[in-house]
């Protein structure tokens, strides 16, 4: 029996389940695919499912592809005796495996710190802070170290970037792992990395004939490796889908664009590509609404962005809070292009970028949608400002 393509199979499932469409159903369906790292099969499965939901609502969709270089950690860590301890390769490091004694370098890895110890042929262990990671690595290499471990100075994993190639493997570890590395003890540092090109794909949905939308609703679909991404950021993607669902048979659909961005976790790649490839469309936008991490109530729902939009949002939703402007989500690409933006967010929950990111509250997602749509109503009742 011939096999149907994945997109055809998932598309058929979407059509069968349209009558039961809801945030709850979509959340459960997409989480089953696993972490949605850009370029992964799970990322494609999730995109196909949500694209099918948009089509079932009567929207036309298109895919906009883009590519970019990416550094991947394939599973790095350090072994102490029989104990395997996890770590993260610093972006840009070379790969390699080194078995040698660990040397605790006092301080943060300055040249002066290395002068007081002998790290030749050994694995140097330094603290994070004060100087860039690349300087720590260069200083370790100059002192003769065969590898470098940087211990985080705050709780949690250390995710860092060298910014320049240095010829020794560099690993970041948590304070707990750092405490387990005793000076003089033999360790095996293993840094497994891959560098290559990633193909990202944005999904863009609109009603037929909408050539000059004035509103764009967006959220990123991808997640980081190892994290199912329920809150970061399936919650935001489902907020976009829910707005599309409610707008489907209203005049709002005739002026709106709905976009699921890819590659946000790799540096806002999808939104940057969209802005670059659609300059005329972007210039015509009256507002871009971005949804990121709106399914866990770390703090009450808050907004930031264009002062006028923030004011309208707070007029529309009683108790809506604000937070300082940020540039770490997809709205930043549009703000840089001169588009007024409004960013909806509920704070960083304890499972941020962790395997435990498996829960998002559908009620909170719907409440976010309610606040966004009230803001839209207020915005459309106000005279359009020129820019």
C-alpha positions in Angstrom: 0.0 0.0 0.0 1.5 3.4 -1.0 2.3 5.7 1.9 0.9 9.2 2.0 3.2 12.1 2.6 3.4 13.4 6.2 1.7 16.7 5.4 -1.2 14.8 3.7 -1.7 12.5 6.7 -1.7 15.3 9.2 -3.8 17.5 7.0 -6.5 14.8 6.9 -6.4 14.5 10.7 -6.8 18.3 11.0 -9.9 18.2 8.7 -11.4 15.4 10.8 -10.9 17.3 14.1 -11.9 20.8 13.0 -15.4 20.5 14.6 -13.6 19.9 18.0 -10.9 22.5 17.5 -9.9 24.2 20.7 -6.8 25.4 22.5 -6.8 22.3 24.7 -6.9 19.9 21.6 -4.2 21.8 19.8 -2.0 21.9 22.8 -2.2 18.2 23.3 -1.8 17.4 19.7 1.4 19.5 19.2 3.1 18.5 22.4 3.1 14.9 21.3 5.6 15.7 18.6 8.3 16.6 21.1 10.8 19.5 21.1 10.3 21.7 18.0 13.9 22.7 17.3 14.1 24.6 14.0 15.0 22.2 11.2 13.8 19.1 13.1 11.1 16.6 12.1 9.0 17.6 15.2 9.2 21.2 14.1 7.8 20.2 10.7 5.1 18.1 12.2 3.9 20.9 14.4 4.0 23.4 11.6 2.0 21.1 9.3 -0.6 20.5 12.0 -1.1 24.2 12.8 -1.0 25.2 9.1 -3.8 22.6 8.6 -5.9 24.2 11.4 -5.5 27.6 9.7 -6.6 26.2 6.3 -9.6 24.5 7.9 -10.7 27.9 9.1 -10.8 29.1 5.6 -7.4 30.9 5.5 -4.9 30.7 2.7 -1.4 29.8 3.8 2.0 30.1 2.4 5.4 29.0 3.6 8.4 31.3 3.5 11.7 29.5 3.8 15.0 30.9 4.9 18.4 29.5 5.9 21.1 30.4 8.4 24.2 28.8 10.0 23.7 27.1 13.4 26.0 25.6 16.0 24.5 22.5 17.6 25.5 20.8 20.8 25.1 17.0 20.2 25.5 16.1 23.8 28.4 17.5 25.8 29.5 17.0 29.4 32.2 15.9 31.8 32.7 12.5 33.4 34.1 12.3 36.9 34.8 8.6 37.8 31.5 6.8 37.1 29.5 9.9 37.2 28.4 11.6 34.0 27.7 15.3 34.5 25.8 17.4 31.9 27.0 20.6 30.4 26.6 22.8 27.4 29.2 23.5 24.7 29.8 27.3 24.3 28.7 28.5 20.9 31.6 28.5 18.6 33.8 26.1 20.5 35.8 23.3 18.8 34.8 19.8 19.6 37.0 17.3 21.3 37.5 14.8 24.1 40.2 15.3 26.8 41.0 13.0 29.8 43.2 14.8 32.2 43.3 16.1 35.8 41.1 19.1 36.6 42.7 22.2 37.8 40.7 24.8 39.8 41.9 28.1 38.6 41.3 30.8 41.3 39.2 33.6 39.9 37.5 34.1 36.5 40.3 33.1 34.1 42.4 36.2 33.7 46.1 35.9 32.7 47.0 36.7 36.4 44.7 33.9 37.6 46.4 31.3 35.3 49.9 32.4 36.4 49.4 30.9 39.9 48.5 27.4 38.7 49.9 24.8 36.2 47.2 23.9 33.7 49.5 22.5 31.0 47.8 19.5 29.4 45.0 19.6 31.9 41.4 20.7 32.1 41.1 24.2 33.6 38.0 25.1 35.6 37.2 28.8 36.0 34.2 30.9 37.2 31.9 32.9 35.0 32.1 36.6 35.1 34.1 39.9 34.7 35.6 39.0 31.3 34.1 37.6 28.1 34.1 33.8 27.5 36.5 34.1 24.6 39.1 35.9 26.7 38.8 33.0 29.3 39.4 30.5 26.5 42.3 32.4 25.0 43.9 32.8 28.4 43.5 29.0 29.1 45.0 28.1 25.7 47.9 30.5 26.2 48.6 28.8 29.6 48.7 25.4 27.9 45.3 24.0 29.0 43.9 21.1 26.9 40.3 22.1 27.8 38.2 24.6 29.7 35.2 24.4 31.9 33.3 27.6 32.8 31.2 27.3 36.0 28.0 29.5 36.1 27.9 32.1 38.8 24.1 31.9 39.0 21.7 29.0 39.3 21.0 27.0 36.1 22.7 26.0 32.9 25.3 28.2 31.3 24.5 29.1 27.7 27.2 31.2 26.2 28.9 32.2 23.0 32.6 32.6 22.4 32.2 34.9 19.4 35.5 33.8 17.9 37.2 30.4 17.3 39.7 29.3 20.0 41.5 26.0 19.6 40.4 24.1 22.6 37.0 22.6 23.8 35.0 24.8 26.1 32.1 23.6 28.3 29.7 25.6 30.5 28.3 23.9 33.6 25.9 24.7 36.5 27.2 25.6 39.9 26.3 22.1 41.2 28.5 20.4 38.5 31.2 22.9 39.2 31.3 22.0 42.8 31.8 18.3 41.9 35.0 19.1 40.0 37.8 18.8 42.5 41.3 19.9 41.7 43.7 17.1 40.8 40.9 14.7 40.1 40.9 13.0 36.6 38.0 14.0 34.4 36.9 13.4 30.9 35.7 16.5 29.1 33.6 15.7 26.1 32.5 18.4 23.8 30.4 17.2 20.8 29.3 19.8 18.4 28.1 20.3 14.8 28.1 23.3 12.6 25.8 23.5 9.6 23.0 25.2 7.7 19.5 25.2 9.0 16.4 25.7 6.9 13.7 27.6 8.7 10.1 28.0 7.6 7.5 30.6 8.6 3.8 29.9 8.1 1.8 33.0 6.9 -2.0 32.9 6.8 -4.6 35.3 5.5 -8.0 35.5 3.9 -8.0 35.3 0.1 -7.5 38.7 -1.4 -5.8 40.4 1.6 -2.9 42.0 -0.1 -2.3 45.0 2.3 -3.0 43.9 5.9 -2.7 46.5 8.6 -2.5 44.1 11.6 -0.1 41.2 12.1 -0.5 38.6 14.8 2.6 36.5 15.4 4.4 34.1 17.7 7.3 31.7 17.3 6.7 28.0 17.0 10.2 26.6 17.6 11.6 25.5 20.9 15.1 24.8 22.2 16.7 21.3 22.2 15.3 19.1 25.0 12.4 21.4 25.8 8.8 20.4 24.7 8.1 24.1 24.7 4.5 24.1 26.0 4.8 27.7 27.3 7.8 28.7 25.2 6.3 29.1 22.9 3.4 26.8 21.9 1.3 29.1 24.1 2.0 32.0 21.9 1.5 30.1 18.7 -1.9 28.9 20.0 -2.8 32.5 20.9 -2.2 33.4 17.2 -4.3 30.5 16.1 -7.1 31.3 18.5 -7.2 34.9 17.3 -7.4 33.6 13.7 -10.2 31.2 14.8 -12.3 34.0 16.4 -11.6 36.4 13.5 -12.4 33.9 10.8 -15.9 35.2 9.9 -15.5 38.8 10.9 -14.2 41.9 9.2 -11.0 41.6 11.3 -9.8 38.8 9.0 -9.9 41.1 6.0 -7.2 43.3 7.5 -5.0 40.7 9.3 -2.1 38.5 8.8 -1.3 35.6 11.1 2.3 34.4 11.2 4.0 31.4 13.0 7.7 32.3 13.1 10.5 29.7 13.0 14.1 30.1 14.3 13.3 32.6 17.1 15.4 30.6 19.5 18.4 30.9 17.2 18.2 34.7 17.2 14.9 35.9 15.9 15.7 34.4 12.5 12.2 33.9 11.2 10.9 37.4 12.0 14.0 39.0 10.6 13.6 37.0 7.4 9.9 38.0 7.2 10.7 41.7 7.6 13.5 41.5 5.0 11.4 39.6 2.4 8.2 41.6 2.8 9.2 45.3 3.0 6.1 46.8 1.3 3.8 44.7 3.5 5.7 45.6 6.6 5.6 49.3 5.8 1.8 49.2 5.7 1.3 47.6 9.1 -0.4 49.7 11.7 0.5 47.3 14.5 2.3 44.0 15.1 1.1 41.9 18.1 3.6 39.4 19.5 2.8 36.6 21.9 5.5 34.8 23.8 5.2 32.7 26.9 1.5 33.5 27.8 0.5 30.1 29.2 2.0 30.2 32.7 1.1 33.0 35.1 4.5 33.7 36.6 3.2 37.3 36.8 -0.1 38.8 35.7 -0.4 39.4 31.9 1.8 42.3 30.9 2.6 44.2 27.8 5.5 46.3 26.4 6.2 48.1 23.2 4.9 51.1 21.4 3.7 53.6 24.0 0.5 54.4 22.2 -0.4 50.7 21.9 0.6 50.0 25.5 -1.8 52.8 26.5 -4.6 51.5 24.4 -4.1 48.0 25.8 -4.3 49.2 29.4 -7.4 51.3 28.6 -9.0 48.1 27.1 -8.1 45.6 29.8 -8.3 46.5 33.5 -5.3 45.5 35.5 -3.1 44.8 32.6 0.5 45.4 33.7 3.6 46.6 31.8 7.2 45.7 31.7 10.3 47.4 30.3 10.9 47.2 26.5 12.8 44.1 25.4 14.4 42.9 22.2 14.5 39.2 22.9 11.4 38.1 20.9 10.0 38.5 17.4 8.4 41.9 17.9 12.0 43.3 17.9 12.4 42.6 14.2 9.3 44.7 13.4 10.2 47.5 15.8 13.5 47.8 14.1 11.7 48.3 10.9 9.5 51.1 12.4 6.4 49.1 13.0 4.5 49.8 16.2 4.6 46.6 18.3 2.8 45.2 21.3 4.4 42.3 23.1 2.2 40.1 25.4 4.1 38.1 28.1 3.6 36.5 31.5 7.2 36.2 32.7 9.9 33.5 32.6 8.6 30.4 34.4 10.9 27.9 36.2 10.8 25.5 33.3 12.0 28.0 30.8 14.2 26.2 28.2 14.0 23.0 30.4 12.6 19.5 29.8 9.9 20.4 32.2 8.3 22.9 29.9 5.3 20.6 29.4 2.4 22.7 30.8 0.5 25.7 29.5 -2.9 26.8 30.7 -5.5 27.1 27.9 -7.5 29.6 30.1 -4.5 31.9 30.3 -4.0 31.7 26.6 -7.7 32.6 26.0 -7.4 35.5 28.5 -4.4 36.8 26.5 -6.4 36.6 23.3 -9.3 38.5 25.0 -6.9 41.3 26.0 -5.4 41.4 22.5 -8.8 41.6 20.8 -10.0 44.3 23.1 -6.9 46.3 22.2 -7.6 45.7 18.5 -11.1 47.1 18.9 -9.8 50.2 20.7 -7.1 50.6 18.1 -9.4 50.4 15.1 -11.8 52.9 16.7 -9.0 55.4 16.9 -7.8 57.4 13.9 -4.7 55.9 12.2 -1.5 57.8 12.8 0.9 58.4 10.0 4.5 57.1 10.3 
